[in-house]
């Protein structure tokens, strides 16, 4: 399952950045990879568009995602760590914009 998550998440990055993203992702646990994939899946399913979010706006979206999952009642080191990883992943891949499938539905 971890290799499928790695491949899917790495495919979100543009060609020149894909090898750097893959290196970044290979350092993550399966649980962390699942968290990233859950956020991307939720972003595709939500109907509201987010064009060119700043890192601060992106952090608010991630926090809202955590609240919606029911797992962010009190900040924990694990949840904070996952949020930091997600923000870094999104910024490195340029995915602070909505995924293509989401943009195309508008």
N, CA, C and O of each residue as an XYZ file, in Angstrom:
424
protein
N       0.819     -1.180      0.000
C       0.000      0.000      0.000
C       0.874      1.260      0.000
O       0.519      2.257     -0.628
N       1.990      1.221      0.686
C       2.854      2.389      0.762
C       3.386      2.769     -0.610
O       3.477      3.955     -0.927
N       3.735      1.790     -1.425
C       4.262      2.115     -2.757
C       3.183      2.730     -3.636
O       3.484      3.598     -4.455
N       1.935      2.301     -3.488
C       0.837      2.893     -4.256
C       0.617      4.343     -3.831
O       0.392      5.211     -4.674
N       0.682      4.604     -2.536
C       0.536      5.973     -2.043
C       1.684      6.852     -2.536
O       1.467      7.991     -2.949
N       2.898      6.322     -2.490
C       4.057      7.069     -2.979
C       3.881      7.457     -4.447
O       4.098      8.607     -4.830
N       3.490      6.490     -5.248
C       3.329      6.746     -6.685
C       2.223      7.766     -6.941
O       2.392      8.683     -7.744
N       1.098      7.604     -6.259
C      -0.030      8.513     -6.459
C       0.306      9.931     -6.025
O      -0.002     10.887     -6.737
N       0.924     10.074     -4.881
C       1.254     11.404     -4.374
C       2.360     12.055     -5.210
O       2.316     13.258     -5.468
N       3.335     11.274     -5.627
C       4.419     11.823     -6.454
C       3.889     12.277     -7.800
O       4.419     13.223     -8.382
N       2.859     11.623     -8.303
C       2.305     12.006     -9.602
C       1.620     13.370     -9.564
O       1.318     13.938    -10.613
N       1.375     13.896     -8.374
C       0.770     15.229     -8.241
C       1.751     16.341     -8.560
O       1.340     17.469     -8.835
N       3.027     16.043     -8.528
C       4.054     17.065     -8.771
C       4.360     17.169    -10.251
O       4.267     16.189    -10.991
N       4.728     18.379    -10.677
C       5.172     18.574    -12.052
C       6.454     17.786    -12.276
O       7.204     17.531    -11.334
N       6.706     17.402    -13.521
C       7.861     16.594    -13.896
C       9.182     16.969    -13.258
O       9.832     16.102    -12.674
N       9.621     18.250    -13.341
C      10.932     18.602    -12.800
C      11.031     18.442    -11.277
O      12.125     18.281    -10.736
N       9.893     18.488    -10.598
C       9.904     18.409     -9.143
C       9.587     16.998     -8.628
O       9.680     16.733     -7.430
N       9.219     16.113     -9.532
C       8.758     14.792     -9.121
C       9.811     14.010     -8.340
O       9.473     13.361     -7.350
N      11.069     14.053     -8.753
C      12.095     13.281     -8.039
C      12.345     13.864     -6.651
O      12.579     13.116     -5.702
N      12.297     15.192     -6.521
C      12.460     15.810     -5.196
C      11.288     15.453     -4.290
O      11.473     15.174     -3.106
N      10.081     15.462     -4.854
C       8.891     15.112     -4.075
C       8.956     13.656     -3.662
O       8.613     13.314     -2.530
N       9.389     12.803     -4.559
C       9.506     11.381     -4.232
C      10.490     11.178     -3.087
O      10.229     10.378     -2.188
N      11.610     11.884     -3.101
C      12.567     11.799     -1.993
C      11.915     12.252     -0.685
O      12.094     11.617      0.355
N      11.162     13.343     -0.741
C      10.447     13.854      0.430
C       9.456     12.816      0.947
O       9.400     12.540      2.146
N       8.672     12.242      0.029
C       7.643     11.275      0.418
C       8.224      9.974      0.965
O       7.632      9.354      1.848
N       9.371      9.561      0.451
C       9.967      8.296      0.899
C      10.381      8.345      2.364
O      10.549      7.304      3.000
N      10.546      9.550      2.898
C      10.886      9.692      4.315
C       9.688      9.665      5.240
O       9.842      9.773      6.457
N       8.489      9.520      4.677
C       7.279      9.560      5.491
C       6.760      8.157      5.786
O       7.002      7.212      5.036
N       6.045      8.052      6.889
C       5.427      6.773      7.260
C       4.158      6.565      6.434
O       3.663      7.498      5.802
N       3.643      5.355      6.443
C       2.406      5.045      5.720
C       1.252      5.892      6.276
O       0.410      6.359      5.509
N       1.206      6.088      7.568
C       0.176      6.903      8.211
C       0.241      8.346      7.712
O      -0.792      8.958      7.442
N       1.437      8.881      7.591
C       1.612     10.250      7.101
C       1.208     10.363      5.627
O       0.589     11.348      5.223
N       1.559      9.358      4.831
C       1.171      9.347      3.424
C      -0.345      9.281      3.280
O      -0.920      9.943      2.416
N      -0.988      8.486      4.122
C      -2.444      8.381      4.094
C      -3.088      9.723      4.428
O      -4.093     10.096      3.823
N      -2.521     10.444      5.380
C      -3.041     11.750      5.751
C      -2.985     12.700      4.558
O      -3.957     13.407      4.288
N      -1.869     12.726      3.845
C      -1.734     13.572      2.664
C      -2.768     13.184      1.610
O      -3.415     14.049      1.018
N      -2.920     11.885      1.380
C      -3.874     11.403      0.377
C      -5.315     11.734      0.781
O      -6.126     12.085     -0.076
N      -5.638     11.628      2.059
C      -6.981     11.983      2.527
C      -7.288     13.443      2.251
O      -8.389     13.776      1.811
N      -6.321     14.319      2.508
C      -6.539     15.736      2.265
C      -6.763     15.998      0.778
O      -7.667     16.750      0.412
N      -5.960     15.394     -0.071
C      -6.117     15.590     -1.512
C      -7.468     15.074     -1.986
O      -8.121     15.713     -2.811
N      -7.888     13.934     -1.476
C      -9.195     13.389     -1.833
C     -10.326     14.291     -1.398
O     -11.269     14.518     -2.157
N     -10.245     14.805     -0.192
C     -11.270     15.723      0.308
C     -11.288     17.009     -0.511
O     -12.356     17.565     -0.765
N     -10.120     17.484     -0.924
C     -10.045     18.704     -1.731
C     -10.711     18.520     -3.083
O     -11.346     19.440     -3.598
N     -10.569     17.354     -3.648
C     -11.196     17.071     -4.938
C     -12.711     17.023     -4.786
O     -13.441     17.477     -5.667
N     -13.184     16.472     -3.669
C     -14.619     16.315     -3.470
C     -15.329     17.591     -3.053
O     -16.520     17.743     -3.325
N     -14.633     18.507     -2.403
C     -15.321     19.720     -1.970
C     -15.616     20.598     -3.176
O     -14.863     20.614     -4.150
N     -16.715     21.322     -3.098
C     -17.139     22.089     -4.265
C     -16.554     23.494     -4.313
O     -16.507     24.097     -5.384
N     -16.114     24.020     -3.201
C     -15.576     25.379     -3.164
C     -14.178     25.405     -3.771
O     -13.355     24.537     -3.479
N     -13.911     26.394     -4.610
C     -12.588     26.503     -5.228
C     -11.673     27.378     -4.399
O     -12.125     28.301     -3.722
N     -10.382     27.083     -4.454
C      -9.360     27.844     -3.746
C      -8.249     28.156     -4.735
O      -7.330     27.355     -4.907
N      -8.321     29.292     -5.374
C      -7.290     29.650     -6.363
C      -6.106     30.305     -5.672
O      -6.277     31.252     -4.904
N      -4.921     29.812     -5.939
C      -3.693     30.438     -5.492
C      -3.654     30.816     -4.024
O      -3.409     31.974     -3.686
N      -3.891     29.862     -3.161
C      -3.891     30.129     -1.722
C      -2.492     30.479     -1.228
O      -1.497     29.929     -1.699
N      -2.434     31.399     -0.274
C      -1.172     31.660      0.412
C      -0.938     30.526      1.405
O      -1.831     29.716      1.653
N       0.241     30.475      1.959
C       0.536     29.424      2.938
C      -0.376     29.557      4.162
O      -0.790     28.543      4.723
N      -0.697     30.780      4.587
C      -1.592     31.003      5.729
C      -3.009     30.520      5.418
O      -3.654     29.896      6.260
N      -3.493     30.812      4.199
C      -4.819     30.338      3.803
C      -4.841     28.815      3.710
O      -5.820     28.167      4.081
N      -3.767     28.273      3.219
C      -3.650     26.826      3.117
C      -3.673     26.179      4.499
O      -4.299     25.137      4.690
N      -2.992     26.797      5.456
C      -2.992     26.281      6.832
C      -4.401     26.283      7.408
O      -4.764     25.371      8.151
N      -5.198     27.291      7.078
C      -6.591     27.335      7.542
C      -7.396     26.205      6.922
O      -8.219     25.587      7.598
N      -7.165     25.925      5.631
C      -7.859     24.808      4.976
C      -7.488     23.474      5.610
O      -8.343     22.609      5.800
N      -6.208     23.311      5.935
C      -5.752     22.073      6.559
C      -6.392     21.927      7.941
O      -6.833     20.836      8.302
N      -6.447     23.013      8.716
C      -7.069     22.976     10.042
C      -8.555     22.638      9.922
O      -9.077     21.870     10.731
N      -9.239     23.194      8.935
C     -10.652     22.882      8.718
C     -10.820     21.409      8.349
O     -11.769     20.758      8.788
N      -9.907     20.893      7.549
C      -9.923     19.480      7.192
C      -9.782     18.620      8.445
O     -10.493     17.628      8.605
N      -8.877     18.998      9.319
C      -8.670     18.251     10.562
C      -9.931     18.264     11.421
O     -10.320     17.233     11.969
N     -10.569     19.424     11.539
C     -11.799     19.514     12.339
C     -12.891     18.652     11.724
O     -13.620     17.973     12.446
N     -13.012     18.671     10.407
C     -14.035     17.882      9.721
C     -13.819     16.385      9.912
O     -14.780     15.617      9.946
N     -12.583     15.977     10.033
C     -12.260     14.563     10.266
C     -12.576     14.145     11.689
O     -12.635     12.954     11.996
N     -12.781     15.141     12.572
C     -13.053     14.832     13.967
C     -11.805     14.522     14.763
O     -11.897     14.105     15.918
N     -10.636     14.717     14.170
C      -9.407     14.351     14.853
C      -8.570     15.522     15.314
O      -7.392     15.360     15.632
N      -9.168     16.704     15.353
C      -8.348     17.854     15.725
C      -9.014     18.665     16.828
O      -9.169     19.880     16.710
N      -9.403     17.992     17.889
C     -10.028     18.685     19.012
C      -8.996     19.483     19.790
O      -9.208     20.659     20.086
N      -7.902     18.860     20.115
C      -6.798     19.532     20.800
C      -5.533     19.263     19.993
O      -5.282     18.130     19.580
N      -4.744     20.298     19.774
C      -3.503     20.068     19.009
C      -2.626     19.036     19.715
O      -2.351     19.140     20.911
N      -2.203     18.061     18.960
C      -1.277     17.072     19.488
C      -0.012     17.136     18.647
O      -0.050     17.570     17.495
N       1.091     16.713     19.209
C       2.335     16.741     18.420
C       2.207     15.963     17.109
O       2.764     16.372     16.090
N       1.474     14.838     17.129
C       1.317     14.032     15.927
C       0.508     14.782     14.868
O       0.899     14.817     13.702
N      -0.598     15.373     15.260
C      -1.436     16.107     14.307
C      -0.727     17.355     13.785
O      -0.794     17.662     12.595
N      -0.056     18.064     14.668
C       0.698     19.239     14.234
C       1.782     18.843     13.232
O       2.004     19.532     12.236
N       2.449     17.732     13.508
C       3.501     17.230     12.611
C       2.924     16.907     11.238
O       3.511     17.267     10.217
N       1.779     16.232     11.207
C       1.150     15.880      9.932
C       0.722     17.130      9.170
O       0.842     17.180      7.946
N       0.231     18.124      9.873
C      -0.171     19.366      9.213
C       1.038     20.056      8.584
O       0.952     20.573      7.470
N       2.153     20.063      9.294
C       3.380     20.664      8.763
C       3.837     19.909      7.513
O       4.216     20.526      6.517
N       3.802     18.580      7.567
C       4.185     17.775      6.403
C       3.264     18.052      5.225
O       3.725     18.174      4.090
N       1.970     18.150      5.486
C       1.011     18.415      4.425
C       1.251     19.784      3.796
O       1.259     19.912      2.572
N       1.442     20.789      4.613
C       1.720     22.128      4.085
C       2.977     22.127      3.220
O       3.005     22.725      2.144
N       4.004     21.454      3.700
C       5.260     21.390      2.941
C       5.055     20.659      1.613
O       5.538     21.105      0.573
N       4.344     19.548      1.654
C       4.061     18.794      0.435
C       3.290     19.645     -0.566
O       3.652     19.697     -1.741
N       2.228     20.316     -0.110
C       1.400     21.119     -1.001
C       2.181     22.273     -1.613
O       2.021     22.574     -2.796
N       3.009     22.908     -0.829
C       3.800     24.023     -1.344
C       4.883     23.546     -2.309
O       5.161     24.216     -3.303
N       5.490     22.410     -2.029
C       6.543     21.887     -2.919
C       5.989     21.429     -4.256
O       6.671     21.517     -5.277
N       4.749     20.937     -4.256
C       4.160     20.433     -5.500
C       3.368     21.496     -6.236
O       2.957     21.279     -7.375
N       3.147     22.637     -5.610
C       2.327     23.674     -6.221
C       0.851     23.402     -6.076
O       0.038     24.013     -6.770
N       0.485     22.491     -5.181
C      -0.918     22.119     -5.017
C      -1.670     23.030     -4.055
O      -2.722     22.648     -3.542
N      -1.147     24.227     -3.802
C      -1.950     25.150     -3.019
C      -3.136     25.618     -3.853
O      -4.093     26.191     -3.331
N      -3.057     25.362     -5.176
C      -4.219     25.530     -6.047
C      -5.003     24.235     -5.968
O      -4.437     23.206     -5.599
N      -6.294     24.247     -6.304
C      -7.059     23.009     -6.244
C      -6.575     22.001     -7.284
O      -6.069     22.394     -8.335
N      -6.723     20.718     -7.005
C      -6.340     19.699     -7.985
C      -7.089     19.906     -9.300
O      -8.166     20.502     -9.316
N      -6.527     19.421    -10.386
C      -7.060     19.630    -11.727
C      -8.518     19.204    -11.811
O      -9.328     19.934    -12.382
N      -8.877     18.060    -11.268
C     -10.251     17.567    -11.348
C     -11.209     18.546    -10.697
O     -12.340     18.711    -11.157
N     -10.776     19.185     -9.652
C     -11.625     20.142     -8.962
C     -11.780     21.414     -9.791
O     -12.880     21.958     -9.875
N     -10.708     21.895    -10.402
C     -10.766     23.106    -11.221
C     -11.633     22.860    -12.455
O     -12.361     23.753    -12.889
N     -11.561     21.678    -13.011
C     -12.280     21.381    -14.234
C     -13.792     21.309    -14.004
O     -14.566     21.515    -14.939
N     -14.216     21.021    -12.785
C     -15.639     20.880    -12.499
C     -16.345     22.220    -12.385
O     -17.576     22.258    -12.366
N     -15.603     23.324    -12.307
C     -16.244     24.633    -12.118
C     -16.809     25.194    -13.401
O     -17.378     26.286    -13.400
